[in-house]
Structures are given as C-alpha cells and as structure tokens.
Amino acid sequence: MGKGMKTNKSYSKRLKVTKNGKILARKAGFNHFNAKQSRNKQLGGKKGVEFVIKNKPMSHLLPFT
C-alpha cells in the first residue's frame, strides 16, 4: 500500500503560510510590463493576498496542512 497522496510541490512553493494559519499568494499580473505603472502600484504588487483553496483537498496541494 502507498503512503497516501503526493503534495503538488510546484503549487506549494508559490504559497506561504502565516503564523496564524492564513495562506498568502502573490498578486497576479506583476511579473513583467511594470515600468509604466506608478511606483505605488509597483510596490503594491509585492504584497501577498489571502488565498482560498476551492474544490481541491488542501492536503493534496500543501504539505503543511
């Protein structure tokens, strides 16, 4: 028998868990073409946004749940 489901590592590397258990991910749309944006918008893209996992079991996607 196997040990269970494997963690999706590519997915889990993009997320961070805070000490209170919230899951944070990077904001979308800030990989490139940022030169025309205002500085405030550029720096605002660095902040993480709370991430909610829907329709998939957390244990499959994250090793720390």
Long-range contacts (C-beta under 8 A, 24 or more apart in sequence): 5-57, 5-59, 5-60, 6-60, 7-60, 7-61, 7-62, 7-63, 8-60, 8-61, 11-61, 11-62, 12-61, 12-62, 12-63, 12-64, 15-51, 15-62, 16-48, 17-62, 17-64, 22-50, 23-50, 23-51, 23-52, 23-53, 23-62, 24-48, 24-49, 24-50, 24-51, 25-49, 25-51
